Amino acid sequence: MKQSIRHFLSLLDLSPQEFKLLIKRAISLKNNRDPNYQPLKGKVLAMIFEKSSTRTRISFETGMAYFGGNALFLSPRDTQLGRGEPLEDSARVISSMVDCIMLRTHQHNTVTTFANFSSVPVINGLTELLHPCQLLADMQTYFELRGDITNKTVAWVGDGNNMCHSYINAAKLLKFNLNICCPKEFQPNSEIVQSAAQLITFFDNPTTAAKNADLVVTDVWASMGQEDEQKQREIAFADFQVTAEVMNQAKPDALFMHCLPAHRGEEVSAEVIDGPQSVVFQEAENRLHAQKALLELLLK
């Protein structure tokens, strides 16, 4: 039984073909909302949140409701997870009572441990290393508006964080070129970079990185848990803001994305995020449809 369990801890758990099929399915589910289609009726998703969330929680909970299933919100504060129960024991117990587990947590090791001891599929809702669910929505948004992203150019500006890592994995699967522009001390994980090195070019200037890009993406300078580094990061990232000048270097029909929440005036100017090239709210809504497609893939 263990062999047949399908986890989603990284985009690399998908083949390139599966990734494109999942995007296509998400678009189809978005455009054809059938209240009678309830493939997950009687199924229960356990959602474990060590980090707070807006889009991840609402998209998974709503997705399960649309599909006729149920979602349980679990926080360490309200369960034995917060009182030191071994992850292995929690995984065994929780997975014996539900059909799928989604974790949004700090350490990537937490989701891999859960997957190793779970008898049901485990989904990575975010770790400090990767954010694969967000990339499903980002790529869905690009495909909806511009078609296939193969051979296109994406410019990543800002922190070499979990989102940057997931963009590297997406580039590897979908074969797009990735320009990465990060301060030297905030570069992405070298092993992850190496896995897609032939598709990646590094820059130290956002306007140069964005030249002829089809998509420009950024994220907050200080993620959850890094608030004590805010001042240091404001100094390090001062020249790494996505501004109108940066977007003007990209192609005229280039899109701007951000996984949200955003800090206008820091990583992106208000002019850009509220401007005509920004698709951040379509991108946010697509978390729901991408998550539905993912749940269907893992559970149906």
C-alpha positions in Angstrom: 0.0 0.0 0.0 2.8 2.4 0.9 4.3 2.2 -2.5 1.2 3.6 -4.2 0.9 6.8 -2.0 1.5 9.9 -4.0 3.0 12.9 -2.1 3.5 16.5 -3.3 6.5 17.9 -1.5 8.2 19.5 -4.4 7.3 20.4 -8.0 9.9 17.7 -8.9 7.3 15.1 -7.7 5.6 15.8 -11.0 6.9 15.0 -14.5 6.9 17.9 -17.0 3.9 16.3 -18.7 2.0 16.0 -15.4 2.8 19.6 -14.5 1.3 20.8 -17.8 -1.7 18.5 -17.5 -2.3 19.8 -13.9 -2.2 23.4 -15.2 -4.6 22.5 -18.0 -7.0 20.8 -15.5 -6.9 23.8 -13.1 -7.9 26.1 -15.9 -10.7 23.7 -16.9 -12.0 23.5 -13.3 -11.9 27.3 -13.1 -13.9 27.7 -16.3 -16.4 24.9 -15.7 -17.7 25.0 -12.1 -20.1 22.1 -11.8 -21.7 22.0 -8.3 -22.7 18.3 -9.0 -19.0 17.3 -9.5 -18.0 16.1 -6.1 -15.1 13.7 -6.6 -13.9 13.9 -3.0 -17.3 13.4 -1.2 -16.6 11.7 2.1 -12.9 12.6 2.0 -11.1 14.6 4.8 -8.1 16.8 4.4 -6.1 17.6 7.6 -4.4 21.0 7.3 -1.5 21.6 9.8 -0.4 25.2 10.1 2.7 26.0 12.0 2.8 29.3 9.9 -0.2 31.5 9.5 -1.9 31.8 6.1 -4.6 33.4 4.1 -4.4 32.0 0.6 -3.2 28.5 1.5 -5.9 27.9 4.1 -8.8 29.4 2.1 -7.8 27.7 -1.2 -7.5 24.2 0.4 -10.5 24.5 2.6 -12.7 25.9 -0.2 -11.4 23.4 -2.7 -12.4 20.5 -0.4 -15.8 22.0 0.1 -16.4 22.5 -3.7 -15.4 18.8 -4.2 -17.8 17.6 -1.5 -15.1 16.8 1.1 -14.1 18.4 4.4 -11.0 20.1 5.7 -9.8 20.2 9.3 -7.7 23.2 10.5 -5.0 22.0 13.0 -2.5 24.3 14.7 0.3 23.2 17.0 -1.4 25.3 19.7 -4.4 23.1 19.6 -2.8 19.7 19.1 -0.1 17.5 20.6 2.2 18.7 17.8 2.8 21.8 19.9 3.6 19.7 23.0 6.5 17.7 21.6 4.8 14.6 20.3 7.3 13.1 17.8 6.5 13.9 14.2 6.6 10.2 13.3 3.9 9.4 15.8 1.7 12.4 14.8 2.0 11.4 11.1 0.9 7.8 11.9 -2.0 8.9 14.0 -3.3 11.7 11.8 -3.0 9.7 8.6 -4.9 6.8 10.1 -8.0 9.1 10.4 -7.9 11.3 7.3 -7.4 11.0 3.5 -4.7 13.6 3.0 -2.5 15.9 5.0 -1.3 19.4 4.0 1.4 21.0 6.1 2.5 24.7 6.1 5.6 24.7 8.3 9.1 26.0 8.9 11.5 23.1 8.4 11.4 21.2 5.1 12.4 18.1 7.2 8.9 18.3 8.8 7.1 17.5 5.6 9.5 14.9 4.5 9.2 13.1 7.9 5.5 13.3 7.7 5.5 11.8 4.2 7.8 9.0 5.3 5.4 7.9 8.1 2.1 8.8 6.6 -0.3 6.3 5.1 -2.0 9.0 3.0 -0.7 11.7 0.6 1.2 14.6 2.1 1.2 18.1 0.5 3.8 20.7 1.1 1.8 23.9 1.7 5.1 25.8 2.3 8.4 25.3 4.0 11.5 27.5 4.3 12.9 25.6 1.3 10.0 25.3 -1.2 6.6 26.6 -2.0 5.4 24.3 -4.8 1.7 25.0 -4.5 2.2 28.7 -5.3 4.0 27.8 -8.5 1.0 25.7 -9.6 -1.0 28.9 -9.4 1.7 31.1 -11.0 2.1 28.9 -14.0 -1.7 28.5 -14.4 -1.9 32.2 -14.5 0.8 32.5 -17.1 -0.7 29.8 -19.3 -4.1 31.4 -19.1 -2.9 34.8 -20.2 0.1 34.1 -22.4 0.1 30.4 -23.3 3.0 28.0 -22.9 6.0 29.3 -20.9 8.6 27.0 -22.6 11.5 29.0 -23.9 10.2 32.2 -22.4 12.2 34.3 -19.9 11.3 34.9 -16.3 13.1 37.4 -14.1 13.2 36.8 -10.4 14.1 39.9 -8.3 14.8 39.8 -4.6 15.5 37.0 -2.0 16.8 33.6 -3.1 14.1 32.1 -0.9 11.6 29.2 -1.1 9.7 30.9 -4.0 13.0 31.4 -5.9 13.8 27.7 -5.3 10.4 26.7 -6.6 10.8 28.9 -9.7 14.1 27.1 -10.4 12.3 23.8 -10.2 9.5 25.1 -12.5 12.2 26.2 -15.0 13.7 22.7 -14.9 10.3 21.1 -15.6 8.8 23.6 -18.1 12.1 24.6 -19.8 12.0 28.4 -19.4 15.0 30.7 -18.9 15.3 32.1 -15.4 17.2 35.4 -14.7 17.9 35.6 -10.9 18.7 38.9 -9.4 19.5 38.7 -5.6 22.0 40.4 -3.3 25.1 38.3 -2.9 24.4 37.3 0.6 20.8 36.2 -0.2 21.5 33.8 -3.2 19.4 30.7 -3.6 20.5 27.2 -2.5 23.5 26.2 -4.6 22.4 22.6 -5.0 19.0 23.6 -6.3 20.6 26.1 -8.7 23.0 23.4 -10.0 20.0 21.1 -10.9 18.9 23.7 -13.5 22.1 25.6 -14.1 21.9 25.6 -17.9 18.6 27.6 -17.7 19.7 30.2 -15.0 21.6 33.4 -15.4 22.6 35.6 -12.4 22.4 39.4 -12.4 23.1 42.0 -9.8 20.9 44.7 -11.3 17.1 44.3 -11.7 16.8 46.5 -14.8 19.4 44.3 -16.5 17.7 41.1 -15.3 14.3 42.2 -16.6 15.5 43.0 -20.1 13.2 41.3 -22.6 11.6 39.2 -19.8 8.1 37.7 -20.4 7.4 37.6 -16.6 8.8 39.5 -13.7 8.4 38.1 -10.2 9.3 39.1 -6.7 8.5 38.4 -3.0 8.8 40.2 0.3 12.3 41.0 1.6 11.7 39.4 5.0 9.5 36.3 5.1 7.6 35.0 8.1 10.1 34.2 10.9 12.6 36.8 9.6 11.0 39.9 11.1 14.1 40.4 13.3 16.2 40.8 10.1 13.9 43.4 8.6 16.2 46.4 9.0 19.3 44.5 7.8 17.3 43.2 4.8 15.9 46.7 4.0 19.5 47.8 3.5 20.6 44.8 1.6 17.6 44.8 -0.8 17.4 48.6 -1.3 18.4 48.3 -4.9 16.3 45.2 -5.6 12.8 46.8 -6.0 10.6 46.1 -9.0 9.7 49.5 -10.3 8.2 50.9 -13.5 11.8 51.4 -14.7 12.4 47.7 -14.2 9.2 46.7 -15.9 10.0 49.0 -18.8 13.0 46.8 -19.6 10.8 43.7 -19.9 8.7 43.0 -23.0 5.7 45.3 -23.5 3.3 42.4 -22.7 5.3 41.1 -19.8 3.3 40.2 -16.6 4.2 41.0 -13.0 3.5 38.4 -10.3 3.9 38.3 -6.5 2.7 35.5 -4.2 1.3 38.1 -1.7 1.1 39.6 0.9 3.1 42.5 -0.6 4.8 45.5 0.9 4.3 48.4 -1.5 7.3 50.7 -1.5 9.6 47.8 -0.5 10.1 44.9 -2.9 7.6 46.4 -5.5 6.4 49.9 -6.1 2.6 50.6 -5.9 2.8 51.8 -9.5 3.7 48.3 -10.6 1.6 46.1 -8.4 -1.5 48.2 -9.0 -0.7 48.7 -12.6 -1.9 47.1 -15.9 0.8 44.4 -16.1 0.2 43.1 -12.6 -1.8 39.9 -12.3 -1.4 39.3 -8.6 -5.1 38.9 -7.8 -5.8 36.5 -10.6 -2.7 34.6 -9.4 -4.1 34.6 -5.9 -7.5 33.3 -7.0 -5.8 30.6 -9.0 -4.4 29.1 -5.8 -8.0 27.7 -5.4 -8.2 26.1 -8.8 -4.6 24.8 -8.8 -5.2 23.3 -5.4 -8.4 21.6 -6.6 -6.5 20.1 -9.5 -3.8 18.9 -7.2 -6.3 17.3 -4.7 -8.0 15.6 -7.5 -4.7 14.2 -8.8 -3.7 12.9 -5.4 -7.0 11.6 -4.1 -9.4 10.7 -6.9 
